[in-house]
Amino acid sequence: MSLSVSPRAPEGILLAESAAKRLAKLAEIEGKPVMLRVAVDGGGCSGFQYRLELVDAAEADDLIIRRDGQAAVIDPVSIPFLKGSEIAFVDELAGAQFVVRNPNASSSCGCGVSFAI
């Protein structure tokens, strides 16, 4: 049984409008619905690192966060590391990418993928 909430999970995790718009565009390009999987793995230069990937479906125990018909999925192990975070999409001079704005991170590396708690 999967959990489903919209647009802010009880854990305070928010799928930003920018991320939902980008997911909709990617689904249009792919010709099918896609979801953004957000996970936290051990490693990276700061201790933990985000893993972001497009998937076709959620796992049975994933938290599903929806906004404007789009979804991000998070595995149960990663949820405590992401409480209060915002998942957004930024398109800046340095590049376009999904980002996690995590208030739990005490520090992060320059690439924005690795963080410490």
DSSP file (Angstrom, degrees, kcal/mol; ACC not computed):
  #  RESIDUE AA STRUCTURE BP1 BP2  ACC     N-H-->O    O-->H-N    N-H-->O    O-->H-N    TCO  KAPPA ALPHA  PHI   PSI    X-CA   Y-CA   Z-CA
    1    1 A M              0   0    0      0, 0.0     2,-0.3     0, 0.0    59,-0.0   0.000 360.0 360.0 360.0 125.1    0.0    0.0    0.0
    2    2 A S        -     0   0    0     59,-0.1     2,-0.3    56,-0.0    61,-0.2  -0.699 360.0-124.5 -98.7 151.2    1.5    3.3   -1.0
    3    3 A L  E     -a   63   0A   0     59,-1.3    61,-1.7    -2,-0.3     2,-0.4  -0.656  26.7-168.9 -87.0 147.3    1.0    6.7    0.7
    4    4 A S  E     +a   64   0A   0     -2,-0.3     2,-0.3    59,-0.2    61,-0.2  -0.967  14.2 156.3-143.9 125.7   -0.3    9.5   -1.4
    5    5 A V  E     -a   65   0A   0     59,-2.1    61,-2.3    -2,-0.4     4,-0.2  -0.935  31.2-110.5-142.1 164.4   -0.5   13.2   -0.5
    6    6 A S  S    S-     0   0    0      2,-0.3     2,-0.2    -2,-0.3    61,-0.2  -0.984  71.7 -32.8-155.8 140.3   -0.6   16.5   -2.4
    7    7 A P  S    S+     0   0    0      0, 0.0     8,-1.4     0, 0.0     2,-0.5  -0.900 129.8  30.9 -87.0  -7.8    1.3   18.8   -2.7
    8    8 A R  B    S-G   14   0B   0     -2,-0.2    -2,-0.3     6,-0.2     6,-0.2  -0.951  76.2-138.2-115.3 124.2    3.0   18.8    0.7
    9    9 A A    >   -     0   0    0      4,-2.6     3,-2.7    -2,-0.5    75,-0.1  -0.288  29.0-107.3 -70.2 158.6    3.4   15.5    2.5
   10   10 A P  T 3  S+     0   0    0      0, 0.0    -1,-0.1     0, 0.0    -2,-0.0   0.794 123.1  64.0 -56.4 -26.0    2.8   15.2    6.3
   11   11 A E  T 3  S-     0   0    0      2,-0.1    73,-1.6     1,-0.1    74,-0.2   0.429 122.0-111.0 -76.9   1.5    6.6   14.9    6.5
   12   12 A G    <   +     0   0    0     -3,-2.7     2,-0.5     1,-0.3    -1,-0.1   0.592  68.4 147.6  81.3  10.7    6.7   18.5    5.1
   13   13 A I        -     0   0    0     71,-0.2    -4,-2.6    73,-0.1     2,-0.4  -0.696  29.3-162.8 -85.0 127.8    8.2   17.4    1.7
   14   14 A L  E     -Gh   8  86B   0     71,-2.7    73,-3.3    -2,-0.5     2,-0.8  -0.917  19.9-147.8-117.5 133.4    7.0   19.6   -1.1
   15   15 A L  E     - h   0  87B   0     -8,-1.4    73,-0.2    -2,-0.4    55,-0.1  -0.898  33.5-136.3 -94.0 110.4    7.0   19.1   -4.8
   16   16 A A     >  -     0   0    0     71,-2.9     4,-2.1    -2,-0.8     3,-0.3  -0.218  15.1-115.5 -68.1 156.1    7.5   22.6   -6.2
   17   17 A E  H  > S+     0   0    0      1,-0.2     4,-2.5     2,-0.2     5,-0.2   0.867 116.4  58.2 -57.9 -37.9    5.5   23.9   -9.1
   18   18 A S  H  > S+     0   0    0      1,-0.2     4,-1.8     2,-0.2    -1,-0.2   0.883 107.1  47.0 -61.9 -38.6    8.7   24.2  -11.1
   19   19 A A  H  > S+     0   0    0     68,-0.4     4,-2.6    -3,-0.3    -1,-0.2   0.900 111.1  51.2 -69.6 -41.2    9.4   20.4  -10.7
   20   20 A A  H  X S+     0   0    0     -4,-2.1     4,-2.1     1,-0.2    -2,-0.2   0.908 110.0  49.8 -63.1 -41.5    5.8   19.5  -11.6
   21   21 A K  H  X S+     0   0    0     -4,-2.5     4,-2.0     2,-0.2    -1,-0.2   0.907 111.8  48.0 -63.5 -41.5    6.1   21.6  -14.8
   22   22 A R  H  X S+     0   0    0     -4,-1.8     4,-2.6     2,-0.2    -2,-0.2   0.903 110.3  51.5 -67.4 -40.2    9.4   20.0  -15.8
   23   23 A L  H  X S+     0   0    0     -4,-2.6     4,-2.4     1,-0.2    -1,-0.2   0.897 108.8  51.7 -62.1 -39.3    7.9   16.5  -15.1
   24   24 A A  H  X S+     0   0    0     -4,-2.1     4,-1.9     2,-0.2    -1,-0.2   0.908 110.8  48.0 -62.9 -41.5    5.0   17.3  -17.3
   25   25 A K  H  X S+     0   0    0     -4,-2.0     4,-2.2     2,-0.2    -2,-0.2   0.906 111.7  49.3 -65.8 -42.0    7.3   18.4  -20.1
   26   26 A L  H  X S+     0   0    0     -4,-2.6     4,-2.8     2,-0.2     6,-0.2   0.883 109.5  52.2 -64.7 -38.1    9.4   15.2  -19.7
   27   27 A A  H  X>S+     0   0    0     -4,-2.4     4,-1.8     2,-0.2     5,-1.3   0.893 109.0  50.8 -63.5 -39.2    6.3   13.1  -19.8
   28   28 A E  H  <5S+     0   0    0     -4,-1.9    -2,-0.2     2,-0.2    -1,-0.2   0.922 112.5  45.8 -63.4 -43.9    5.3   14.8  -23.1
   29   29 A I  H  <5S+     0   0    0     -4,-2.2    -2,-0.2     1,-0.2    -1,-0.2   0.913 116.5  44.7 -64.9 -43.6    8.7   14.2  -24.6
   30   30 A E  H  <5S-     0   0    0     -4,-2.8    -1,-0.2     2,-0.2    -2,-0.2   0.733 104.4-130.4 -73.5 -23.3    8.7   10.5  -23.4
   31   31 A G  T  <5S+     0   0    0     -4,-1.8    -3,-0.2     1,-0.2    -4,-0.1   0.679  80.3  66.0  78.6  18.0    5.1   10.0  -24.6
   32   32 A K  S   <S-     0   0    0     -5,-1.3    -2,-0.2    -6,-0.2    -1,-0.2  -0.975  95.5 -80.2-160.7 157.9    4.1    8.5  -21.2
   33   33 A P        -     0   0    0      0, 0.0     2,-0.3     0, 0.0    -9,-0.1  -0.351  46.0-170.1 -63.3 143.4    3.8    9.5  -17.6
   34   34 A V        -     0   0    0    -11,-0.2    37,-0.5    -2,-0.0     2,-0.3  -0.954   9.3-152.6-131.6 154.3    7.0    9.7  -15.6
   35   35 A M  E     -Cb  55  71A   0     20,-2.9    20,-2.8    -2,-0.3     2,-0.7  -0.914  18.7-124.3-122.3 152.4    7.8   10.1  -11.9
   36   36 A L  E     -Cb  54  72A   0     35,-2.0    37,-2.6    -2,-0.3     2,-0.6  -0.876  20.9-152.7 -97.6 117.3   10.8   11.6  -10.2
   37   37 A R  E     -Cb  53  73A   0     16,-3.6    16,-1.9    -2,-0.7     2,-0.5  -0.803  10.7-168.5 -88.9 125.2   12.4    9.2   -7.7
   38   38 A V  E     +Cb  52  74A   0     35,-2.6    37,-0.5    -2,-0.6     2,-0.3  -0.971  15.3 164.8-115.3 121.5   14.3   11.0   -5.0
   39   39 A A  E     -C   51   0A   0     12,-2.2    12,-2.8    -2,-0.5     2,-0.5  -0.926  31.2-136.1-134.2 158.1   16.5    8.9   -2.7
   40   40 A V  E     -C   50   0A   0     -2,-0.3     2,-0.3    10,-0.2    10,-0.2  -0.977  25.0-176.1-116.3 125.7   19.3    9.5   -0.2
   41   41 A D  E     -C   49   0A   0      8,-3.0     8,-2.8    -2,-0.5     2,-0.2  -0.858  30.5-106.6-116.8 152.9   22.3    7.2   -0.4
   42   42 A G  E    S+C   48   0A   0     -2,-0.3     2,-0.3     6,-0.2     6,-0.3  -0.524  81.6  48.9 -71.7 146.3   25.4    7.1    1.8
   43   43 A G        +     0   0    0      4,-2.7     4,-0.3    -2,-0.2     3,-0.3  -0.796  48.4 115.8 122.5-164.8   28.5    8.5    0.2
   44   44 A G  S >  S-     0   0    0     -2,-0.3     3,-0.8     1,-0.2    -1,-0.1  -0.060  84.3 -68.3  80.1 170.4   29.5   11.6   -1.6
   45   45 A C  T 3  S+     0   0    0      1,-0.2    -1,-0.2     2,-0.1     4,-0.1   0.635 134.1  43.0 -74.0 -12.8   32.0   14.2   -0.4
   46   46 A S  T 3  S-     0   0    0      2,-0.4    -1,-0.2    -3,-0.3    71,-0.2   0.386 121.5 -94.7-113.9   3.1   29.7   15.3    2.5
   47   47 A G  S <  S+     0   0    0     -3,-0.8    -4,-2.7    -4,-0.3     2,-0.3  -0.173 100.6  44.3 115.8 -40.6   28.4   11.9    3.8
   48   48 A F  E     -CD  42 115A   0     67,-2.1    67,-2.5    -6,-0.3    -2,-0.4  -0.923  63.1-162.8-131.0 157.4   25.1   11.6    2.0
   49   49 A Q  E     -CD  41 114A   0     -8,-2.8    -8,-3.0    -2,-0.3     2,-0.3  -0.999  19.7-120.0-142.6 148.4   24.1   12.1   -1.6
   50   50 A Y  E     -C   40   0A   0     63,-2.8     2,-0.5    -2,-0.3   -10,-0.2  -0.614  18.4-158.4 -81.6 141.8   20.8   12.6   -3.5
   51   51 A R  E     -C   39   0A   0    -12,-2.8   -12,-2.2    -2,-0.3     2,-0.5  -0.985  13.1-177.3-119.9 118.8   19.9   10.1   -6.2
   52   52 A L  E     +C   38   0A   0     -2,-0.5     2,-0.3   -14,-0.2   -14,-0.2  -0.966  12.3 154.1-119.2 127.4   17.4   11.5   -8.7
   53   53 A E  E     -C   37   0A   0    -16,-1.9   -16,-3.6    -2,-0.5     2,-0.4  -0.996  42.0-113.4-150.9 152.9   16.0    9.4  -11.5
   54   54 A L  E     +C   36   0A   0     -2,-0.3     2,-0.3   -18,-0.2   -18,-0.2  -0.731  38.7 179.2 -87.0 134.2   12.9    9.2  -13.7
   55   55 A V  E     -C   35   0A   0    -20,-2.8   -20,-2.9    -2,-0.4     3,-0.1  -0.901  33.6-136.8-132.6 161.5   10.8    6.1  -13.2
   56   56 A D  S    S+     0   0    0     -2,-0.3     2,-0.3   -22,-0.2    -1,-0.1   0.752  84.6  12.7 -87.9 -26.5    7.6    4.7  -14.6
   57   57 A A  S    S-     0   0    0    -22,-0.1     2,-0.2    16,-0.0    -1,-0.2  -0.972  72.3-111.5-150.2 159.5    6.0    3.5  -11.4
   58   58 A A        -     0   0    0     -2,-0.3     2,-0.2    -3,-0.1     6,-0.1  -0.556  33.6-113.8 -87.4 155.9    6.3    3.7   -7.6
   59   59 A E    >   -     0   0    0     -2,-0.2     3,-1.6     1,-0.1    -1,-0.1  -0.503  36.3-103.0 -80.8 161.7    7.2    0.8   -5.4
   60   60 A A  T 3  S+     0   0    0      1,-0.3    -1,-0.1    -2,-0.2    -2,-0.0   0.801 119.7  40.2 -58.7 -33.0    4.6   -0.5   -3.0
   61   61 A D  T 3  S+     0   0    0    -59,-0.1    -1,-0.3     2,-0.1     2,-0.1   0.264  88.9 122.3-103.9  12.8    6.0    1.3    0.1
   62   62 A D    <   -     0   0    0     -3,-1.6   -59,-1.3    13,-0.1     2,-0.5  -0.399  63.4-124.5 -72.2 148.5    7.0    4.6   -1.5
   63   63 A L  E     -aE   3  74A   0     11,-3.0    11,-2.2   -61,-0.2     2,-0.5  -0.833  28.4-153.2 -84.3 129.3    5.7    8.0   -0.4
   64   64 A I  E     -aE   4  73A   0    -61,-1.7   -59,-2.1    -2,-0.5     2,-0.5  -0.936  10.0-168.2-111.7 124.2    4.1    9.6   -3.4
   65   65 A I  E     -aE   5  72A   0      7,-3.0     7,-2.4    -2,-0.5     2,-0.3  -0.954  12.5-166.2-112.8 122.9    3.9   13.4   -3.5
   66   66 A R  E     + E   0  71A   0    -61,-2.3     2,-0.3    -2,-0.5     5,-0.2  -0.812  16.4 167.9-114.1 148.5    1.7   14.9   -6.2
   67   67 A R  E >  S- E   0  70A   0      3,-2.3     3,-2.4    -2,-0.3    -2,-0.0  -0.901  72.3 -12.7-155.8 130.1    1.3   18.3   -7.7
   68   68 A D  T 3  S-     0   0    0     -2,-0.3     3,-0.1     1,-0.3   -62,-0.0   0.829 128.5 -51.2  50.1  39.8   -0.6   19.4  -10.8
   69   69 A G  T 3  S+     0   0    0      1,-0.3    -1,-0.3   -45,-0.0     2,-0.2   0.469 119.1 105.5  81.3   2.1   -0.9   15.8  -12.0
   70   70 A Q  E <   - E   0  67A   0     -3,-2.4    -3,-2.3   -55,-0.1     2,-0.3  -0.715  52.9-153.0-111.8 164.2    2.8   15.0  -11.6
   71   71 A A  E     -bE  35  66A   0    -37,-0.5   -35,-2.0    -2,-0.2     2,-0.4  -0.989  17.2-162.3-144.8 147.4    4.5   12.9   -8.9
   72   72 A A  E     -bE  36  65A   0     -7,-2.4    -7,-3.0    -2,-0.3     2,-0.4  -0.952  20.3-152.8-117.4 145.3    7.7   12.4   -7.0
   73   73 A V  E     -bE  37  64A   0    -37,-2.6   -35,-2.6    -2,-0.4     2,-0.4  -0.947   9.0-170.5-123.0 142.8    8.3    9.2   -5.1
   74   74 A I  E     -bE  38  63A   0    -11,-2.2   -11,-3.0    -2,-0.4   -35,-0.1  -0.997  21.5-126.7-135.1 131.3   10.5    8.6   -2.0
   75   75 A D    >>  -     0   0    0    -37,-0.5     4,-1.1    -2,-0.4     3,-0.9  -0.399  30.1-111.4 -73.7 154.7   11.5    5.3   -0.5
   76   76 A P  T 34 S+     0   0    0      0, 0.0    -1,-0.1     0, 0.0     3,-0.1   0.792 114.9  56.6 -59.6 -31.2   10.8    4.9    3.3
   77   77 A V  T 34 S+     0   0    0      1,-0.2     4,-0.3     2,-0.1   -38,-0.0   0.841 108.8  47.0 -69.5 -32.6   14.5    4.9    4.3
   78   78 A S  T X> S+     0   0    0     -3,-0.9     4,-0.9     1,-0.2     3,-0.8   0.719  90.3  83.5 -82.0 -22.2   15.1    8.3    2.6
   79   79 A I  H >X S+     0   0    0     -4,-1.1     3,-1.3     1,-0.2     4,-0.7   0.884  86.3  53.2 -54.1 -48.0   12.0   10.1    4.1
   80   80 A P  H 34 S+     0   0    0      0, 0.0     3,-0.5     0, 0.0    -1,-0.2   0.839 108.9  51.0 -59.7 -30.8   13.6   11.0    7.5
   81   81 A F  H <4 S+     0   0    0     -3,-0.8    23,-0.2    -4,-0.3    -2,-0.2   0.684 113.5  45.7 -75.8 -17.9   16.6   12.7    5.6
   82   82 A L  H X< S+     0   0    0     -3,-1.3     3,-2.4    -4,-0.9    -1,-0.2   0.368  75.1 139.4-108.5   2.3   14.2   14.7    3.5
   83   83 A K  T 3< S+     0   0    0     -4,-0.7    21,-0.2    -3,-0.5   -71,-0.2  -0.233  79.5   9.2 -53.3 130.8   11.7   16.0    6.1
   84   84 A G  T 3  S+     0   0    0    -73,-1.6    -1,-0.3     1,-0.2   -71,-0.2   0.491  99.6 139.1  79.3   4.1   10.8   19.6    5.3
   85   85 A S    <   -     0   0    0     -3,-2.4   -71,-2.7   -74,-0.2     2,-0.5  -0.370  45.8-140.6 -82.6 159.3   12.5   19.6    1.9
   86   86 A E  E     -hI  14 101B   0     15,-1.8    15,-3.1   -73,-0.2     2,-0.6  -0.983   6.5-151.6-117.4 129.9   11.4   21.1   -1.3
   87   87 A I  E     +hI  15 100B   0    -73,-3.3   -71,-2.9    -2,-0.5   -68,-0.4  -0.908  33.4 161.4-100.2 117.6   12.0   19.3   -4.6
   88   88 A A  E     - I   0  99B   0     11,-2.6    11,-2.8    -2,-0.6     2,-0.4  -0.761  38.2-126.6-130.8 172.4   12.3   21.9   -7.3
   89   89 A F  E     - I   0  98B   0      9,-0.3     2,-0.4    -2,-0.2     9,-0.2  -0.997  25.2-167.5-122.7 128.1   13.6   22.3  -10.9
   90   90 A V  E     - I   0  97B   0      7,-2.9     7,-2.4    -2,-0.4     2,-0.5  -0.936  12.7-167.7-118.3 140.5   16.0   25.1  -11.6
   91   91 A D  E     + I   0  96B   0     -2,-0.4     5,-0.3     5,-0.2     2,-0.2  -0.880  32.1 150.3-126.1  95.8   17.1   26.4  -15.0
   92   92 A E  E >   - I   0  95B   0      3,-2.3     3,-1.5    -2,-0.5    -2,-0.0  -0.642  63.1 -91.4-122.1 175.9   20.1   28.7  -14.5
   93   93 A L  T 3  S+     0   0    0      1,-0.3     3,-0.1    -2,-0.2    -1,-0.0   0.844 125.3  55.4 -56.3 -35.6   23.2   29.8  -16.3
   94   94 A A  T 3  S-     0   0    0      1,-0.3    -1,-0.3     0, 0.0     2,-0.2   0.644 126.3 -73.9 -75.0 -14.5   25.1   26.9  -14.7
   95   95 A G  E <   -I   92   0B   0     -3,-1.5    -3,-2.3     2,-0.0     2,-0.4  -0.739  44.1 -83.4 142.2 170.6   22.6   24.4  -16.0
   96   96 A A  E     +I   91   0B   0     -5,-0.3     2,-0.3    -2,-0.2    -5,-0.2  -0.929  56.9 136.2-112.2 131.5   19.1   23.0  -15.6
   97   97 A Q  E     -I   90   0B   0     -7,-2.4    -7,-2.9    -2,-0.4     2,-0.3  -0.992  55.0 -95.2-165.3 159.6   18.4   20.3  -13.0
   98   98 A F  E     -I   89   0B   0     -2,-0.3     2,-0.3    -9,-0.2    -9,-0.3  -0.656  46.7-169.5 -76.6 141.4   16.1   19.0  -10.3
   99   99 A V  E     -I   88   0B   0    -11,-2.8   -11,-2.6    -2,-0.3     2,-0.5  -0.941  20.8-139.4-132.9 155.0   17.3   20.1   -6.9
  100  100 A V  E     -I   87   0B   0     12,-0.3     2,-0.9    -2,-0.3   -13,-0.2  -0.972   9.0-157.9-114.2 119.3   16.5   19.3   -3.3
  101  101 A R  E     -I   86   0B   0    -15,-3.1   -15,-1.8    -2,-0.5    -2,-0.0  -0.844  22.0-174.4 -96.6 101.6   16.3   22.2   -0.9
  102  102 A N    >   -     0   0    0     -2,-0.9     3,-1.1   -17,-0.2   -17,-0.1  -0.869  25.4-168.0-110.5 111.9   16.9   20.4    2.4
  103  103 A P  T 3  S+     0   0    0      0, 0.0    -1,-0.1     0, 0.0   -19,-0.1   0.646  88.6  64.1 -70.8 -12.5   16.6   22.3    5.7
  104  104 A N  T 3  S+     0   0    0    -21,-0.2     2,-0.5   -23,-0.2   -22,-0.1   0.657  77.4 101.8 -82.5 -16.6   18.2   19.3    7.5
  105  105 A A    <   -     0   0    0     -3,-1.1    12,-0.3     1,-0.2     3,-0.1  -0.562  50.6-170.4 -74.9 121.0   21.5   19.6    5.7
  106  106 A S  S    S-     0   0    0     10,-2.4     2,-0.3    -2,-0.5    11,-0.2   0.736  75.4  -3.3 -81.5 -23.5   24.1   21.2    7.9
  107  107 A S  E     -F  116   0A   0      9,-1.1     9,-2.6   -61,-0.1     2,-0.3  -0.976  64.4-165.9-158.1 162.1   26.5   21.5    4.9
  108  108 A S  E     -F  115   0A   0     -2,-0.3     7,-0.2     7,-0.3     2,-0.1  -0.971  24.7-108.2-148.4 162.4   26.6   20.6    1.2
  109  109 A C    >   -     0   0    0      5,-1.9     3,-1.2    -2,-0.3     5,-0.0  -0.357  39.7 -99.3 -87.2 172.2   29.2   20.3   -1.5
  110  110 A G  T 3  S+     0   0    0      1,-0.3    -1,-0.1     2,-0.1    -2,-0.0   0.765 119.4  59.4 -63.2 -27.2   29.5   22.7   -4.4
  111  111 A C  T 3  S-     0   0    0      1,-0.1    -1,-0.3     3,-0.0     0, 0.0   0.686 100.5-132.8 -78.2 -16.8   27.8   20.3   -6.8
  112  112 A G  S <  S+     0   0    0     -3,-1.2   -12,-0.3     2,-0.2    -2,-0.1   0.505  85.2  94.1  80.5   3.2   24.6   20.3   -4.6
  113  113 A V  S    S+     0   0    0    -64,-0.1   -63,-2.8   -14,-0.1     2,-0.3   0.722  76.0  58.7 -97.9 -26.5   24.3   16.5   -4.8
  114  114 A S  E     +D   49   0A   0    -65,-0.2    -5,-1.9    -5,-0.0     2,-0.3  -0.823  63.4 166.0-109.5 144.6   26.2   15.7   -1.6
  115  115 A F  E     -DF  48 108A   0    -67,-2.5   -67,-2.1    -2,-0.3     2,-0.3  -0.964  24.5-138.3-151.2 165.1   25.2   16.9    1.9
  116  116 A A  E       F   0 107A   0     -9,-2.6   -10,-2.4    -2,-0.3    -9,-1.1  -0.915 360.0 360.0-124.6 153.0   25.8   16.3    5.7
  117  117 A I              0   0    0     -2,-0.3    -1,-0.1   -12,-0.3   -70,-0.1   0.329 360.0 360.0-117.4 360.0   23.4   16.3    8.5
